[in-house]
Amino acid sequence: MTDCGCEKARRDLEEYLRHEVCKTSQTDIAEHLENCASCQDEALVSRTLTEVVARACKETAPEELRDQVMERLRAVQATH
Ligand SMILES: [Zn+2]
């Protein structure tokens, strides 16, 4: 009897969606997702969430990031 691999697939799912897993795992997970409907659902939800968060970050990041950098610079200058 072979393990369906759900546990491994779900554990690595986030890394897989961010393309941070090694190539072997990538193939393993892709194959598993093809054959496992419940993990496919899980992947779809995770992917959608990741995209929404990424989009939200992209839209709000520049100004917030600039403020953070300025603040950091000011703090560094204050200590020198
Ligand atoms: Zn599965």
PDB file of the backbone (N, CA, C, O) and the ligand in Angstrom, with CONECT records:
HET     ZN  A 101       1
ATOM      1  N   MET A   1       0.835  -1.201   0.000  1.00  0.00           N
ATOM      2  CA  MET A   1       0.000   0.000   0.000  1.00  0.00           C
ATOM      3  C   MET A   1       0.871   1.254   0.000  1.00  0.00           C
ATOM      4  O   MET A   1       1.792   1.381   0.808  1.00  0.00           O
ATOM      5  N   THR A   2       0.579   2.156  -0.893  1.00  0.00           N
ATOM      6  CA  THR A   2       1.390   3.367  -0.953  1.00  0.00           C
ATOM      7  C   THR A   2       0.687   4.527  -0.253  1.00  0.00           C
ATOM      8  O   THR A   2      -0.538   4.651  -0.268  1.00  0.00           O
ATOM      9  N   ASP A   3       1.508   5.363   0.355  1.00  0.00           N
ATOM     10  CA  ASP A   3       0.991   6.554   1.025  1.00  0.00           C
ATOM     11  C   ASP A   3       0.499   7.534  -0.035  1.00  0.00           C
ATOM     12  O   ASP A   3       1.167   7.733  -1.050  1.00  0.00           O
ATOM     13  N   CYS A   4      -0.641   8.137   0.185  1.00  0.00           N
ATOM     14  CA  CYS A   4      -1.169   9.072  -0.804  1.00  0.00           C
ATOM     15  C   CYS A   4      -0.357  10.360  -0.831  1.00  0.00           C
ATOM     16  O   CYS A   4      -0.375  11.092  -1.820  1.00  0.00           O
ATOM     17  N   GLY A   5       0.362  10.638   0.271  1.00  0.00           N
ATOM     18  CA  GLY A   5       1.254  11.789   0.271  1.00  0.00           C
ATOM     19  C   GLY A   5       0.597  13.098   0.629  1.00  0.00           C
ATOM     20  O   GLY A   5       1.206  14.159   0.492  1.00  0.00           O
ATOM     21  N   CYS A   6      -0.655  13.038   1.092  1.00  0.00           N
ATOM     22  CA  CYS A   6      -1.378  14.259   1.448  1.00  0.00           C
ATOM     23  C   CYS A   6      -0.606  15.084   2.478  1.00  0.00           C
ATOM     24  O   CYS A   6      -0.501  16.306   2.373  1.00  0.00           O
ATOM     25  N   GLU A   7      -0.073  14.379   3.474  1.00  0.00           N
ATOM     26  CA  GLU A   7       0.602  15.084   4.556  1.00  0.00           C
ATOM     27  C   GLU A   7       1.785  15.880   4.024  1.00  0.00           C
ATOM     28  O   GLU A   7       1.966  17.051   4.358  1.00  0.00           O
ATOM     29  N   LYS A   8       2.579  15.231   3.200  1.00  0.00           N
ATOM     30  CA  LYS A   8       3.755  15.879   2.624  1.00  0.00           C
ATOM     31  C   LYS A   8       3.322  17.011   1.690  1.00  0.00           C
ATOM     32  O   LYS A   8       3.882  18.107   1.721  1.00  0.00           O
ATOM     33  N   ALA A   9       2.323  16.728   0.867  1.00  0.00           N
ATOM     34  CA  ALA A   9       1.863  17.724  -0.101  1.00  0.00           C
ATOM     35  C   ALA A   9       1.386  18.983   0.610  1.00  0.00           C
ATOM     36  O   ALA A   9       1.708  20.097   0.195  1.00  0.00           O
ATOM     37  N   ARG A  10       0.621  18.807   1.679  1.00  0.00           N
ATOM     38  CA  ARG A  10       0.080  19.976   2.387  1.00  0.00           C
ATOM     39  C   ARG A  10       1.152  20.713   3.168  1.00  0.00           C
ATOM     40  O   ARG A  10       1.124  21.937   3.289  1.00  0.00           O
ATOM     41  N   ARG A  11       2.098  19.946   3.696  1.00  0.00           N
ATOM     42  CA  ARG A  11       3.171  20.575   4.461  1.00  0.00           C
ATOM     43  C   ARG A  11       4.001  21.480   3.549  1.00  0.00           C
ATOM     44  O   ARG A  11       4.456  22.548   3.959  1.00  0.00           O
ATOM     45  N   ASP A  12       4.188  21.030   2.303  1.00  0.00           N
ATOM     46  CA  ASP A  12       5.046  21.777   1.380  1.00  0.00           C
ATOM     47  C   ASP A  12       4.251  22.676   0.444  1.00  0.00           C
ATOM     48  O   ASP A  12       4.812  23.312  -0.448  1.00  0.00           O
ATOM     49  N   LEU A  13       2.934  22.722   0.657  1.00  0.00           N
ATOM     50  CA  LEU A  13       2.076  23.416  -0.296  1.00  0.00           C
ATOM     51  C   LEU A  13       2.428  24.896  -0.449  1.00  0.00           C
ATOM     52  O   LEU A  13       2.507  25.408  -1.566  1.00  0.00           O
ATOM     53  N   GLU A  14       2.636  25.575   0.670  1.00  0.00           N
ATOM     54  CA  GLU A  14       2.941  27.009   0.588  1.00  0.00           C
ATOM     55  C   GLU A  14       4.246  27.264  -0.142  1.00  0.00           C
ATOM     56  O   GLU A  14       4.340  28.153  -0.988  1.00  0.00           O
ATOM     57  N   GLU A  15       5.258  26.464   0.201  1.00  0.00           N
ATOM     58  CA  GLU A  15       6.548  26.604  -0.474  1.00  0.00           C
ATOM     59  C   GLU A  15       6.392  26.283  -1.962  1.00  0.00           C
ATOM     60  O   GLU A  15       6.979  26.933  -2.828  1.00  0.00           O
ATOM     61  N   TYR A  16       5.581  25.262  -2.223  1.00  0.00           N
ATOM     62  CA  TYR A  16       5.350  24.873  -3.614  1.00  0.00           C
ATOM     63  C   TYR A  16       4.717  26.022  -4.392  1.00  0.00           C
ATOM     64  O   TYR A  16       5.127  26.308  -5.516  1.00  0.00           O
ATOM     65  N   LEU A  17       3.736  26.672  -3.812  1.00  0.00           N
ATOM     66  CA  LEU A  17       3.041  27.758  -4.488  1.00  0.00           C
ATOM     67  C   LEU A  17       3.957  28.971  -4.667  1.00  0.00           C
ATOM     68  O   LEU A  17       3.781  29.760  -5.596  1.00  0.00           O
ATOM     69  N   ARG A  18       4.924  29.109  -3.781  1.00  0.00           N
ATOM     70  CA  ARG A  18       5.876  30.220  -3.915  1.00  0.00           C
ATOM     71  C   ARG A  18       7.103  29.791  -4.703  1.00  0.00           C
ATOM     72  O   ARG A  18       8.063  30.549  -4.839  1.00  0.00           O
ATOM     73  N   HIS A  19       7.063  28.549  -5.228  1.00  0.00           N
ATOM     74  CA  HIS A  19       8.176  27.993  -6.001  1.00  0.00           C
ATOM     75  C   HIS A  19       9.457  27.957  -5.180  1.00  0.00           C
ATOM     76  O   HIS A  19      10.542  28.237  -5.689  1.00  0.00           O
ATOM     77  N   GLU A  20       9.319  27.610  -3.908  1.00  0.00           N
ATOM     78  CA  GLU A  20      10.489  27.574  -3.038  1.00  0.00           C
ATOM     79  C   GLU A  20      10.926  26.151  -2.709  1.00  0.00           C
ATOM     80  O   GLU A  20      11.896  25.952  -1.978  1.00  0.00           O
ATOM     81  N   VAL A  21      10.211  25.159  -3.247  1.00  0.00           N
ATOM     82  CA  VAL A  21      10.629  23.785  -2.986  1.00  0.00           C
ATOM     83  C   VAL A  21      11.615  23.349  -4.067  1.00  0.00           C
ATOM     84  O   VAL A  21      11.638  23.903  -5.166  1.00  0.00           O
ATOM     85  N   CYS A  22      12.422  22.354  -3.737  1.00  0.00           N
ATOM     86  CA  CYS A  22      13.365  21.847  -4.728  1.00  0.00           C
ATOM     87  C   CYS A  22      12.602  21.131  -5.834  1.00  0.00           C
ATOM     88  O   CYS A  22      11.426  20.799  -5.682  1.00  0.00           O
ATOM     89  N   LYS A  23      13.279  20.900  -6.934  1.00  0.00           N
ATOM     90  CA  LYS A  23      12.608  20.392  -8.125  1.00  0.00           C
ATOM     91  C   LYS A  23      11.929  19.048  -7.906  1.00  0.00           C
ATOM     92  O   LYS A  23      10.848  18.800  -8.440  1.00  0.00           O
ATOM     93  N   THR A  24      12.567  18.173  -7.115  1.00  0.00           N
ATOM     94  CA  THR A  24      11.991  16.853  -6.866  1.00  0.00           C
ATOM     95  C   THR A  24      10.662  16.994  -6.142  1.00  0.00           C
ATOM     96  O   THR A  24       9.671  16.376  -6.529  1.00  0.00           O
ATOM     97  N   SER A  25      10.640  17.809  -5.087  1.00  0.00           N
ATOM     98  CA  SER A  25       9.407  18.010  -4.345  1.00  0.00           C
ATOM     99  C   SER A  25       8.348  18.641  -5.226  1.00  0.00           C
ATOM    100  O   SER A  25       7.173  18.277  -5.164  1.00  0.00           O
ATOM    101  N   GLN A  26       8.771  19.584  -6.045  1.00  0.00           N
ATOM    102  CA  GLN A  26       7.849  20.264  -6.953  1.00  0.00           C
ATOM    103  C   GLN A  26       7.110  19.244  -7.815  1.00  0.00           C
ATOM    104  O   GLN A  26       5.889  19.298  -7.958  1.00  0.00           O
ATOM    105  N   THR A  27       7.886  18.304  -8.393  1.00  0.00           N
ATOM    106  CA  THR A  27       7.293  17.275  -9.243  1.00  0.00           C
ATOM    107  C   THR A  27       6.386  16.365  -8.434  1.00  0.00           C
ATOM    108  O   THR A  27       5.275  16.039  -8.852  1.00  0.00           O
ATOM    109  N   ASP A  28       6.886  15.953  -7.248  1.00  0.00           N
ATOM    110  CA  ASP A  28       6.098  15.079  -6.377  1.00  0.00           C
ATOM    111  C   ASP A  28       4.754  15.713  -6.040  1.00  0.00           C
ATOM    112  O   ASP A  28       3.709  15.070  -6.137  1.00  0.00           O
ATOM    113  N   ILE A  29       4.794  16.962  -5.651  1.00  0.00           N
ATOM    114  CA  ILE A  29       3.572  17.637  -5.222  1.00  0.00           C
ATOM    115  C   ILE A  29       2.648  17.852  -6.408  1.00  0.00           C
ATOM    116  O   ILE A  29       1.440  17.642  -6.301  1.00  0.00           O
ATOM    117  N   ALA A  30       3.209  18.270  -7.546  1.00  0.00           N
ATOM    118  CA  ALA A  30       2.396  18.470  -8.743  1.00  0.00           C
ATOM    119  C   ALA A  30       1.679  17.175  -9.122  1.00  0.00           C
ATOM    120  O   ALA A  30       0.500  17.181  -9.476  1.00  0.00           O
ATOM    121  N   GLU A  31       2.417  16.064  -9.039  1.00  0.00           N
ATOM    122  CA  GLU A  31       1.824  14.764  -9.368  1.00  0.00           C
ATOM    123  C   GLU A  31       0.735  14.410  -8.368  1.00  0.00           C
ATOM    124  O   GLU A  31      -0.335  13.925  -8.733  1.00  0.00           O
ATOM    125  N   HIS A  32       1.029  14.660  -7.113  1.00  0.00           N
ATOM    126  CA  HIS A  32       0.051  14.345  -6.071  1.00  0.00           C
ATOM    127  C   HIS A  32      -1.223  15.169  -6.272  1.00  0.00           C
ATOM    128  O   HIS A  32      -2.331  14.645  -6.157  1.00  0.00           O
ATOM    129  N   LEU A  33      -1.063  16.447  -6.570  1.00  0.00           N
ATOM    130  CA  LEU A  33      -2.221  17.322  -6.742  1.00  0.00           C
ATOM    131  C   LEU A  33      -3.096  16.848  -7.900  1.00  0.00           C
ATOM    132  O   LEU A  33      -4.322  16.952  -7.860  1.00  0.00           O
ATOM    133  N   GLU A  34      -2.428  16.322  -8.939  1.00  0.00           N
ATOM    134  CA  GLU A  34      -3.171  15.838 -10.099  1.00  0.00           C
ATOM    135  C   GLU A  34      -4.091  14.683  -9.734  1.00  0.00           C
ATOM    136  O   GLU A  34      -5.154  14.497 -10.327  1.00  0.00           O
ATOM    137  N   ASN A  35      -3.650  13.904  -8.735  1.00  0.00           N
ATOM    138  CA  ASN A  35      -4.396  12.694  -8.386  1.00  0.00           C
ATOM    139  C   ASN A  35      -5.218  12.819  -7.115  1.00  0.00           C
ATOM    140  O   ASN A  35      -5.859  11.854  -6.700  1.00  0.00           O
ATOM    141  N   CYS A  36      -5.211  13.964  -6.504  1.00  0.00           N
ATOM    142  CA  CYS A  36      -5.873  14.099  -5.213  1.00  0.00           C
ATOM    143  C   CYS A  36      -6.756  15.346  -5.214  1.00  0.00           C
ATOM    144  O   CYS A  36      -6.258  16.471  -5.163  1.00  0.00           O
ATOM    145  N   ALA A  37      -8.041  15.139  -5.271  1.00  0.00           N
ATOM    146  CA  ALA A  37      -8.992  16.248  -5.382  1.00  0.00           C
ATOM    147  C   ALA A  37      -8.971  17.153  -4.156  1.00  0.00           C
ATOM    148  O   ALA A  37      -9.080  18.372  -4.281  1.00  0.00           O
ATOM    149  N   SER A  38      -8.830  16.558  -2.968  1.00  0.00           N
ATOM    150  CA  SER A  38      -8.899  17.380  -1.753  1.00  0.00           C
ATOM    151  C   SER A  38      -7.672  18.282  -1.641  1.00  0.00           C
ATOM    152  O   SER A  38      -7.770  19.412  -1.161  1.00  0.00           O
ATOM    153  N   CYS A  39      -6.515  17.782  -2.083  1.00  0.00           N
ATOM    154  CA  CYS A  39      -5.317  18.620  -2.065  1.00  0.00           C
ATOM    155  C   CYS A  39      -5.395  19.672  -3.169  1.00  0.00           C
ATOM    156  O   CYS A  39      -4.864  20.773  -3.023  1.00  0.00           O
ATOM    157  N   GLN A  40      -6.056  19.332  -4.268  1.00  0.00           N
ATOM    158  CA  GLN A  40      -6.270  20.316  -5.331  1.00  0.00           C
ATOM    159  C   GLN A  40      -7.070  21.504  -4.803  1.00  0.00           C
ATOM    160  O   GLN A  40      -6.743  22.659  -5.075  1.00  0.00           O
ATOM    161  N   ASP A  41      -8.114  21.202  -4.050  1.00  0.00           N
ATOM    162  CA  ASP A  41      -8.923  22.256  -3.433  1.00  0.00           C
ATOM    163  C   ASP A  41      -8.072  23.109  -2.511  1.00  0.00           C
ATOM    164  O   ASP A  41      -8.117  24.339  -2.540  1.00  0.00           O
ATOM    165  N   GLU A  42      -7.298  22.416  -1.695  1.00  0.00           N
ATOM    166  CA  GLU A  42      -6.424  23.090  -0.738  1.00  0.00           C
ATOM    167  C   GLU A  42      -5.445  24.013  -1.473  1.00  0.00           C
ATOM    168  O   GLU A  42      -5.205  25.144  -1.050  1.00  0.00           O
ATOM    169  N   ALA A  43      -4.896  23.519  -2.562  1.00  0.00           N
ATOM    170  CA  ALA A  43      -3.938  24.299  -3.350  1.00  0.00           C
ATOM    171  C   ALA A  43      -4.609  25.514  -3.972  1.00  0.00           C
ATOM    172  O   ALA A  43      -4.031  26.599  -4.023  1.00  0.00           O
ATOM    173  N   LEU A  44      -5.822  25.321  -4.439  1.00  0.00           N
ATOM    174  CA  LEU A  44      -6.563  26.421  -5.067  1.00  0.00           C
ATOM    175  C   LEU A  44      -6.832  27.535  -4.051  1.00  0.00           C
ATOM    176  O   LEU A  44      -6.658  28.718  -4.344  1.00  0.00           O
ATOM    177  N   VAL A  45      -7.256  27.133  -2.866  1.00  0.00           N
ATOM    178  CA  VAL A  45      -7.525  28.113  -1.808  1.00  0.00           C
ATOM    179  C   VAL A  45      -6.240  28.847  -1.441  1.00  0.00           C
ATOM    180  O   VAL A  45      -6.221  30.076  -1.360  1.00  0.00           O
ATOM    181  N   SER A  46      -5.177  28.096  -1.222  1.00  0.00           N
ATOM    182  CA  SER A  46      -3.899  28.703  -0.859  1.00  0.00           C
ATOM    183  C   SER A  46      -3.398  29.640  -1.945  1.00  0.00           C
ATOM    184  O   SER A  46      -2.909  30.732  -1.655  1.00  0.00           O
ATOM    185  N   ARG A  47      -3.523  29.207  -3.211  1.00  0.00           N
ATOM    186  CA  ARG A  47      -3.038  30.016  -4.315  1.00  0.00           C
ATOM    187  C   ARG A  47      -3.819  31.325  -4.401  1.00  0.00           C
ATOM    188  O   ARG A  47      -3.243  32.394  -4.605  1.00  0.00           O
ATOM    189  N   THR A  48      -5.142  31.224  -4.241  1.00  0.00           N
ATOM    190  CA  THR A  48      -5.984  32.419  -4.299  1.00  0.00           C
ATOM    191  C   THR A  48      -5.608  33.386  -3.186  1.00  0.00           C
ATOM    192  O   THR A  48      -5.478  34.590  -3.405  1.00  0.00           O
ATOM    193  N   LEU A  49      -5.432  32.830  -1.976  1.00  0.00           N
ATOM    194  CA  LEU A  49      -5.039  33.665  -0.836  1.00  0.00           C
ATOM    195  C   LEU A  49      -3.696  34.332  -1.085  1.00  0.00           C
ATOM    196  O   LEU A  49      -3.524  35.524  -0.827  1.00  0.00           O
ATOM    197  N   THR A  50      -2.745  33.552  -1.591  1.00  0.00           N
ATOM    198  CA  THR A  50      -1.413  34.077  -1.866  1.00  0.00           C
ATOM    199  C   THR A  50      -1.482  35.215  -2.869  1.00  0.00           C
ATOM    200  O   THR A  50      -0.813  36.236  -2.709  1.00  0.00           O
ATOM    201  N   GLU A  51      -2.299  35.035  -3.913  1.00  0.00           N
ATOM    202  CA  GLU A  51      -2.424  36.065  -4.943  1.00  0.00           C
ATOM    203  C   GLU A  51      -3.067  37.335  -4.389  1.00  0.00           C
ATOM    204  O   GLU A  51      -2.635  38.447  -4.691  1.00  0.00           O
ATOM    205  N   VAL A  52      -4.097  37.150  -3.580  1.00  0.00           N
ATOM    206  CA  VAL A  52      -4.787  38.299  -2.992  1.00  0.00           C
ATOM    207  C   VAL A  52      -3.834  39.091  -2.095  1.00  0.00           C
ATOM    208  O   VAL A  52      -3.774  40.320  -2.155  1.00  0.00           O
ATOM    209  N   VAL A  53      -3.095  38.359  -1.266  1.00  0.00           N
ATOM    210  CA  VAL A  53      -2.139  39.013  -0.376  1.00  0.00           C
ATOM    211  C   VAL A  53      -1.044  39.707  -1.176  1.00  0.00           C
ATOM    212  O   VAL A  53      -0.658  40.835  -0.869  1.00  0.00           O
ATOM    213  N   ALA A  54      -0.550  39.023  -2.202  1.00  0.00           N
ATOM    214  CA  ALA A  54       0.514  39.597  -3.029  1.00  0.00           C
ATOM    215  C   ALA A  54       0.030  40.881  -3.701  1.00  0.00           C
ATOM    216  O   ALA A  54       0.759  41.870  -3.764  1.00  0.00           O
ATOM    217  N   ARG A  55      -1.192  40.856  -4.194  1.00  0.00           N
ATOM    218  CA  ARG A  55      -1.750  42.025  -4.868  1.00  0.00           C
ATOM    219  C   ARG A  55      -1.925  43.182  -3.877  1.00  0.00           C
ATOM    220  O   ARG A  55      -1.603  44.332  -4.175  1.00  0.00           O
ATOM    221  N   ALA A  56      -2.436  42.847  -2.711  1.00  0.00           N
ATOM    222  CA  ALA A  56      -2.644  43.861  -1.675  1.00  0.00           C
ATOM    223  C   ALA A  56      -1.313  44.488  -1.278  1.00  0.00           C
ATOM    224  O   ALA A  56      -1.221  45.701  -1.089  1.00  0.00           O
ATOM    225  N   CYS A  57      -0.286  43.654  -1.152  1.00  0.00           N
ATOM    226  CA  CYS A  57       1.033  44.146  -0.776  1.00  0.00           C
ATOM    227  C   CYS A  57       1.583  45.062  -1.864  1.00  0.00           C
ATOM    228  O   CYS A  57       2.146  46.118  -1.577  1.00  0.00           O
ATOM    229  N   LYS A  58       1.413  44.645  -3.111  1.00  0.00           N
ATOM    230  CA  LYS A  58       1.948  45.413  -4.219  1.00  0.00           C
ATOM    231  C   LYS A  58       1.315  46.802  -4.266  1.00  0.00           C
ATOM    232  O   LYS A  58       1.978  47.791  -4.578  1.00  0.00           O
ATOM    233  N   GLU A  59       0.019  46.857  -3.951  1.00  0.00           N
ATOM    234  CA  GLU A  59      -0.680  48.128  -4.048  1.00  0.00           C
ATOM    235  C   GLU A  59      -0.339  49.080  -2.898  1.00  0.00           C
ATOM    236  O   GLU A  59      -0.302  50.297  -3.079  1.00  0.00           O
ATOM    237  N   THR A  60      -0.090  48.512  -1.716  1.00  0.00           N
ATOM    238  CA  THR A  60       0.122  49.378  -0.563  1.00  0.00           C
ATOM    239  C   THR A  60       1.587  49.527  -0.180  1.00  0.00           C
ATOM    240  O   THR A  60       1.945  50.417   0.591  1.00  0.00           O
ATOM    241  N   ALA A  61       2.439  48.649  -0.722  1.00  0.00           N
ATOM    242  CA  ALA A  61       3.827  48.616  -0.256  1.00  0.00           C
ATOM    243  C   ALA A  61       4.638  49.888  -0.496  1.00  0.00           C
ATOM    244  O   ALA A  61       5.268  50.374   0.443  1.00  0.00           O
ATOM    245  N   PRO A  62       4.656  50.453  -1.708  1.00  0.00           N
ATOM    246  CA  PRO A  62       5.627  51.520  -1.976  1.00  0.00           C
ATOM    247  C   PRO A  62       5.676  52.624  -0.927  1.00  0.00           C
ATOM    248  O   PRO A  62       6.747  52.925  -0.400  1.00  0.00           O
ATOM    249  N   GLU A  63       4.528  53.233  -0.615  1.00  0.00           N
ATOM    250  CA  GLU A  63       4.569  54.349   0.330  1.00  0.00           C
ATOM    251  C   GLU A  63       4.924  53.901   1.738  1.00  0.00           C
ATOM    252  O   GLU A  63       5.734  54.528   2.421  1.00  0.00           O
ATOM    253  N   GLU A  64       4.302  52.798   2.161  1.00  0.00           N
ATOM    254  CA  GLU A  64       4.609  52.293   3.495  1.00  0.00           C
ATOM    255  C   GLU A  64       6.073  51.932   3.605  1.00  0.00           C
ATOM    256  O   GLU A  64       6.731  52.206   4.609  1.00  0.00           O
ATOM    257  N   LEU A  65       6.568  51.311   2.548  1.00  0.00           N
ATOM    258  CA  LEU A  65       7.957  50.884   2.542  1.00  0.00           C
ATOM    259  C   LEU A  65       8.869  52.096   2.595  1.00  0.00           C
ATOM    260  O   LEU A  65       9.873  52.091   3.308  1.00  0.00           O
ATOM    261  N   ARG A  66       8.529  53.126   1.851  1.00  0.00           N
ATOM    262  CA  ARG A  66       9.329  54.344   1.824  1.00  0.00           C
ATOM    263  C   ARG A  66       9.367  54.980   3.214  1.00  0.00           C
ATOM    264  O   ARG A  66      10.417  55.412   3.690  1.00  0.00           O
ATOM    265  N   ASP A  67       8.200  55.025   3.849  1.00  0.00           N
ATOM    266  CA  ASP A  67       8.131  55.563   5.208  1.00  0.00           C
ATOM    267  C   ASP A  67       9.024  54.775   6.156  1.00  0.00           C
ATOM    268  O   ASP A  67       9.747  55.339   6.977  1.00  0.00           O
ATOM    269  N   GLN A  68       8.951  53.444   6.016  1.00  0.00           N
ATOM    270  CA  GLN A  68       9.754  52.592   6.886  1.00  0.00           C
ATOM    271  C   GLN A  68      11.237  52.831   6.664  1.00  0.00           C
ATOM    272  O   GLN A  68      12.018  52.899   7.613  1.00  0.00           O
ATOM    273  N   VAL A  69      11.612  52.956   5.404  1.00  0.00           N
ATOM    274  CA  VAL A  69      13.028  53.182   5.078  1.00  0.00           C
ATOM    275  C   VAL A  69      13.479  54.532   5.627  1.00  0.00           C
ATOM    276  O   VAL A  69      14.560  54.644   6.205  1.00  0.00           O
ATOM    277  N   MET A  70      12.642  55.559   5.441  1.00  0.00           N
ATOM    278  CA  MET A  70      12.973  56.893   5.946  1.00  0.00           C
ATOM    279  C   MET A  70      13.149  56.884   7.462  1.00  0.00           C
ATOM    280  O   MET A  70      14.061  57.496   8.017  1.00  0.00           O
ATOM    281  N   GLU A  71      12.227  56.157   8.106  1.00  0.00           N
ATOM    282  CA  GLU A  71      12.280  56.062   9.558  1.00  0.00           C
ATOM    283  C   GLU A  71      13.570  55.390  10.008  1.00  0.00           C
ATOM    284  O   GLU A  71      14.226  55.819  10.957  1.00  0.00           O
ATOM    285  N   ARG A  72      13.913  54.308   9.286  1.00  0.00           N
ATOM    286  CA  ARG A  72      15.130  53.568   9.603  1.00  0.00           C
ATOM    287  C   ARG A  72      16.353  54.464   9.411  1.00  0.00           C
ATOM    288  O   ARG A  72      17.270  54.472  10.232  1.00  0.00           O
ATOM    289  N   LEU A  73      16.344  55.217   8.310  1.00  0.00           N
ATOM    290  CA  LEU A  73      17.469  56.113   8.013  1.00  0.00           C
ATOM    291  C   LEU A  73      17.628  57.166   9.102  1.00  0.00           C
ATOM    292  O   LEU A  73      18.732  57.453   9.564  1.00  0.00           O
ATOM    293  N   ARG A  74      16.493  57.731   9.498  1.00  0.00           N
ATOM    294  CA  ARG A  74      16.523  58.761  10.529  1.00  0.00           C
ATOM    295  C   ARG A  74      17.076  58.195  11.839  1.00  0.00           C
ATOM    296  O   ARG A  74      17.857  58.845  12.533  1.00  0.00           O
ATOM    297  N   ALA A  75      16.657  56.980  12.157  1.00  0.00           N
ATOM    298  CA  ALA A  75      17.123  56.327  13.377  1.00  0.00           C
ATOM    299  C   ALA A  75      18.623  56.087  13.313  1.00  0.00           C
ATOM    300  O   ALA A  75      19.338  56.293  14.293  1.00  0.00           O
ATOM    301  N   VAL A  76      19.090  55.653  12.156  1.00  0.00           N
ATOM    302  CA  VAL A  76      20.520  55.398  11.982  1.00  0.00           C
ATOM    303  C   VAL A  76      21.298  56.703  12.096  1.00  0.00           C
ATOM    304  O   VAL A  76      22.343  56.754  12.744  1.00  0.00           O
ATOM    305  N   GLN A  77      20.784  57.764  11.462  1.00  0.00           N
ATOM    306  CA  GLN A  77      21.466  59.059  11.494  1.00  0.00           C
ATOM    307  C   GLN A  77      21.518  59.604  12.922  1.00  0.00           C
ATOM    308  O   GLN A  77      22.497  60.230  13.329  1.00  0.00           O
ATOM    309  N   ALA A  78      20.436  59.351  13.676  1.00  0.00           N
ATOM    310  CA  ALA A  78      20.353  59.875  15.045  1.00  0.00           C
ATOM    311  C   ALA A  78      21.409  59.250  15.948  1.00  0.00           C
ATOM    312  O   ALA A  78      21.877  59.882  16.895  1.00  0.00           O
ATOM    313  N   THR A  79      21.781  58.015  15.653  1.00  0.00           N
ATOM    314  CA  THR A  79      22.750  57.332  16.524  1.00  0.00           C
ATOM    315  C   THR A  79      24.187  57.633  16.126  1.00  0.00           C
ATOM    316  O   THR A  79      25.116  57.261  16.843  1.00  0.00           O
ATOM    317  N   HIS A  80      24.385  58.309  14.982  1.00  0.00           N
ATOM    318  CA  HIS A  80      25.752  58.600  14.541  1.00  0.00           C
ATOM    319  C   HIS A  80      26.173  60.030  14.789  1.00  0.00           C
ATOM    320  O   HIS A  80      27.299  60.408  14.465  1.00  0.00           O
TER     321      HIS A  80
HETATM  322 ZN    ZN A 101      -3.769  14.622  -1.151  1.00  0.00          ZN2+
END
